[in-house]
Amino acid sequence: MNFDYSKLRGKIREKFSTQDNFAKKMGMGRVSLSQRLNNILEFTQKEIFMACELLDIALIDMPEYFFCLESSETRTNTADKSEKGSNYSDF
């Protein structure tokens, strides 16, 4: 099961400018964060709560950022972009 973290990526850019800045505040490496945002690794409960705190996400809004299932359209768009060499770890 894959999750769509596009809204979370936007919030990270809004609050921290880069994933690297956010990863540092989370106490993890840039690669570790990228793996979570790309559905390679899962966020832990502790990481989800910490991210919500850092990003000013109300707990009631948490599902919109962390539990939105990736649609077949999202997977298709992601596959199309990755075939063209897009690097999602830069978001």
WOTA-V491968 format. One record per run of one state. SS is the DSSP state (H for helix, E for strand, C for the rest). FROM is the first residue (numbers start at 0). TO is the last residue. If there is no record, write none. Layout:
((SS FROM TO) (SS FROM TO))
This chain:
((C 0 1) (E 2 2) (C 3 4) (H 5 15) (C 16 17) (H 18 25) (C 26 28) (H 29 36) (C 37 43) (H 44 53) (C 54 57) (H 58 65) (C 66 67) (E 68 68) (C 69 70) (H 71 82) (C 83 86) (H 87 89) (C 90 90))
